[in-house]
Amino acid sequence: MTTLTVPFAPLPPVRSDTLPENMNYRDDGCDVSRSCLSCPLAMCKYDDPGWLQRENRRDRDVEVLRMRDEGVTVLEIARRFNVSTRTVHRVLQRGVPPPVKPGEDDGGPLLSLQDLAKRSLFRRRTPWPPLFRGA
């Protein structure tokens, strides 16, 4: 009869100050706000990096359309926003971006806490290969 040996040893006990509940986190904020706790954003820019970029682009597009309606030239608009004149023409061709309604799913990683508890944020562990039992 063969004996199965474990390829790794059990984990040693962990110090209590290494647990996340016992850590003091620095709230440094980011370029949007000095503190995460006083941030005006609905979602952290690090949770969905493209979200803040989309919002800034939407605001820029609305401003480009407003400036063009006031008679500002395409070249002046391009210089003001540091974009090419082709980008300005694309914005003018697209028109007004649709407003985002609160709670509208725009592909961001929004989950309720109840749904989050049911999901795993990690991939499933690869199962061990079948044991070979020799004669």
C-alpha positions as CSV (number, residue, x, y, z in Angstrom):
1,M,0.0,0.0,0.0
2,T,1.4,3.4,-0.9
3,T,1.3,6.5,1.3
4,L,0.2,9.8,-0.1
5,T,2.6,12.6,0.9
6,V,1.4,16.3,0.9
7,P,3.7,18.4,-1.3
8,F,3.4,21.4,1.1
9,A,3.3,22.1,4.8
10,P,0.4,23.7,6.6
11,L,0.5,27.4,6.9
12,P,2.1,28.7,10.1
13,P,0.0,30.9,12.5
14,V,-0.5,34.5,11.4
15,R,0.2,37.5,13.5
16,S,-3.0,39.5,14.3
17,D,-1.6,42.8,12.9
18,T,-1.3,41.2,9.4
19,L,-5.1,40.8,9.1
20,P,-6.8,43.6,7.0
21,E,-9.2,44.4,9.9
22,N,-6.3,45.4,12.1
23,M,-4.4,47.6,9.6
24,N,-4.4,51.3,9.5
25,Y,-4.9,52.4,5.9
26,R,-3.7,55.7,4.6
27,D,-6.5,57.6,2.8
28,D,-4.4,59.4,0.2
29,G,-7.2,59.8,-2.3
30,C,-6.3,60.4,-5.9
31,D,-6.2,63.3,-8.5
32,V,-10.0,63.6,-8.1
33,S,-10.3,64.0,-4.4
34,R,-7.8,64.4,-1.5
35,S,-9.6,61.7,0.5
36,C,-11.5,58.6,-0.6
37,L,-14.1,59.2,2.2
38,S,-15.0,62.6,0.8
39,C,-14.8,61.7,-2.9
40,P,-17.6,63.2,-5.0
41,L,-17.5,60.3,-7.6
42,A,-20.3,57.7,-7.6
43,M,-17.8,55.0,-8.2
44,C,-14.1,54.9,-7.5
45,K,-12.0,55.6,-10.6
46,Y,-9.8,52.6,-9.8
47,D,-12.9,50.2,-9.7
48,D,-13.6,50.9,-13.4
49,P,-10.7,52.9,-15.0
50,G,-12.7,53.5,-18.2
51,W,-15.6,55.0,-16.4
52,L,-14.0,58.3,-15.4
53,Q,-12.5,58.6,-18.9
54,R,-15.9,58.1,-20.5
55,E,-17.5,60.7,-18.2
56,N,-14.8,63.2,-19.0
57,R,-15.2,62.5,-22.7
58,R,-19.0,63.0,-22.4
59,D,-18.5,66.3,-20.6
60,R,-16.0,67.4,-23.3
61,D,-18.4,66.4,-26.1
62,V,-21.2,68.5,-24.6
63,E,-18.9,71.5,-24.2
64,V,-17.7,71.1,-27.8
65,L,-21.2,71.1,-29.1
66,R,-22.1,74.2,-27.0
67,M,-19.0,76.1,-28.2
68,R,-19.8,75.2,-31.8
69,D,-23.4,76.5,-31.4
70,E,-21.9,79.8,-30.1
71,G,-20.0,80.1,-33.4
72,V,-16.5,79.1,-32.2
73,T,-14.4,77.7,-35.0
74,V,-13.3,74.1,-35.2
75,L,-9.7,75.0,-35.0
76,E,-10.2,77.0,-31.8
77,I,-12.2,74.2,-30.2
78,A,-9.5,71.7,-31.1
79,R,-6.8,74.0,-29.5
80,R,-9.0,74.6,-26.4
81,F,-9.4,70.8,-25.7
82,N,-6.0,69.8,-27.1
83,V,-7.5,67.4,-29.6
84,S,-7.3,67.2,-33.4
85,T,-9.8,68.9,-35.7
86,R,-10.8,65.5,-36.9
87,T,-11.9,64.6,-33.3
88,V,-14.0,67.8,-33.1
89,H,-15.6,66.9,-36.4
90,R,-16.4,63.4,-35.0
91,V,-18.0,64.9,-32.0
92,L,-20.1,67.2,-34.1
93,Q,-21.2,64.3,-36.3
94,R,-22.2,62.2,-33.4
95,G,-24.2,64.9,-31.8
96,V,-25.3,65.1,-28.1
97,P,-24.3,62.1,-26.1
98,P,-27.2,60.5,-24.3
99,P,-27.4,61.3,-20.5
100,V,-26.5,58.5,-18.1
101,K,-29.4,57.8,-15.7
102,P,-28.6,56.8,-12.2
103,G,-28.6,53.0,-11.8
104,E,-28.2,52.5,-15.5
105,D,-25.8,49.6,-16.3
106,D,-23.2,50.9,-18.6
107,G,-21.0,47.9,-18.4
108,G,-19.3,48.9,-15.2
109,P,-18.5,46.4,-12.4
110,L,-21.5,47.4,-10.3
111,L,-22.9,44.6,-8.1
112,S,-25.1,44.7,-5.1
113,L,-23.6,43.5,-1.8
114,Q,-26.0,40.6,-1.8
115,D,-24.9,39.5,-5.3
116,L,-21.3,40.0,-4.4
117,A,-21.6,37.6,-1.5
118,K,-22.8,34.9,-3.9
119,R,-20.0,35.3,-6.4
120,S,-16.3,34.5,-6.2
121,L,-13.8,37.1,-7.3
122,F,-11.2,34.4,-8.0
123,R,-11.0,31.6,-10.5
124,R,-11.9,28.2,-9.4
125,R,-9.0,26.1,-8.2
126,T,-7.6,23.6,-10.7
127,P,-8.5,20.1,-9.5
128,W,-5.7,17.8,-8.5
129,P,-4.7,15.3,-11.2
130,P,-5.9,11.8,-10.6
131,L,-3.6,9.7,-8.4
132,F,-1.8,6.9,-10.2
133,R,-2.0,3.6,-8.3
134,G,0.7,1.3,-9.3
135,A,0.6,-2.5,-8.8
